[in-house]
């Protein structure tokens, strides 16, 4: 039963943090960091400690609407393609996988 209570507290903290990133305030962030430290769940204490080490970046993530999610997604996609092709072929196969079919003719002129 104790594990269930800890899980519930950890989930509540995680959902509050997600809410902060979706449009919170610095005051709520400070309160969250304080609560995460006091509630005694080791994983959340570590996360809060790490967040405090780079507090400027965390505050910017809370305050700014900008994200680099699109860029990270494209990088992840490229790395997945490269891993799938490892040792199979050269640059031509990579080019064929990266350029959609409707654009192939544009690049061969």
C-alpha positions, 0 to 999 in steps of 0.5 A: 500500500505504501508503494501505491501512495508513493506512486500517486504522489509521484504521478501528481508531481509529474502532472504538476510539472507537465502543467508548469511546462504547458504554461505555468509561472516561476512562483509555481515552479519554485513551489513545485521544486520545494514540494518535490524535495520535501515529499521524500520520493528519491527519484523526484528529489533527484529530478528537482536537484538536477533542475535546480542545477540548470534553473535558468534553462528550466525557468526559460522552458516554463516562461517561453512558448518556444520549443525545439521539438520539431528539430529534435524529431527530425534529428531522431528520424535521420538517426533512425534511418542511418541506424537502419542502413548501417553497412548496407549501402552508400550515399545514394540509398541514403539520398533515396530514403531522405528525399520523398518520391515527388521531389526526386525529379527536382534534384536530378536536373 
